[in-house]
Amino acid sequence: METLTKQSASAKKSSDPKPPTNRRNAIWESIKQQKFLYLMSLPFVVWVFVFNYLPLWGWTMAFQNYKPARSFSEQQWVGFKHFAELFSDERFYLVLRNTLAMSFMGLIVGFVVPIFLAILLNELKGKFFKRTVQTVSYLPHFVSWVVVAGIITKMLSTDGGIVNDILMGLHLIDQPIQFMAKGNLFWYIVTASDMWKESGWNAIIYLAAITGIDQELYEASRVDGANRWRQMWHITLPGIRTTISVLFIMSIGHLVSNGFEKQMLLGNSLVTDYMEVLDLYALNYGLNLGRFSYGTAIGIFNSVVSILLLFTANGLFKKFTKESIM
């Protein structure tokens, strides 16, 4: 009986968690073993801190009547005045509509097309042809939006534009269409331009994920009589589901921060009510007019909404699909 008591006491003692001192020693030992990895990552940590966190001090301008010539102590604090002006401006809601509309269209097209392209490229058997198509498809990513905007404008021009020439040659229209002057077409032009420019580049991520799928699954499916369409639907797509979920969550976080380059370069005064997005609104009605505090308030709104969208999307995906980024 005494022996059994000693054994149970020994087993209980061995099952107890390690003391804090032992855990700290294990952590320090791990740091010593991986010290070179920590040293290699240190420059990137410093870079992120300097360029991503230190500028957050500039958010204080949104709560001031900021004047560049004055020191910080001389600035006049006005609280949420600029946010009140922002939410009472009818132009802001028009701009928000344009931002969300183009972002949602870009989100849908920017996911469906690259995934479809990646799967089709993966099914190509000829290595030379496959590499050629892949190279040609992602080269537009490296072309500046200035050049892309010039190409798109020329293609849609009423004077020698290839699109109008084709439509008239097929007798689908009687006279050239002024695509760049129609506001209701601007969202589609921006979405199509972005799809052509970025789809090939975005497909590379999915191609890399596809290569990680176990090839024995395809061999087993062929033995069971599955054709290539069945393999794509039941093996390829489920195999890259995690990659799709992570990229989709991150993209949702950028719905209201989609930049302004393509809108500014493709737009003109005739389509202003459809081209202006939040970043362009901050530039035109904030910085260009010397209203630095107002522009900063718009930037804070963008950041806060982006964070809320990111956490909401991550929470929903984690709850319903068990996939998340944190």
Secondary structure, DSSP 8 states (H G I E B T S, - for coil): -HHHHHHHHHHHHHHS---HHHHHHHHHHHHHHTHHHHHHHHHHHHHHIIIIIGGGGGGGGGGEE--TTS-GGGSEE-TTHHHHHHHH-HHHHHHHHHHHHHHHHHHHHHHHHHHHHHHHHHH---HHHHHHHHHHHHGGGGS-HHHHHHHHHHHT-TTT-HHHHHHHHTTS-SS---GGG-HHHHHHHHHHHHHHHHHHHHHHHHHHHHHTS-HHHHHHHHHTT--HHHHIIIIIHHHTHHHHHHHHHHHHTTTT---SHHHHHH--GGGHHHH--HHHHHIIIIITTT-HHHHHHHHHHHHHHHHHHHHHHHHHHHHHTS----
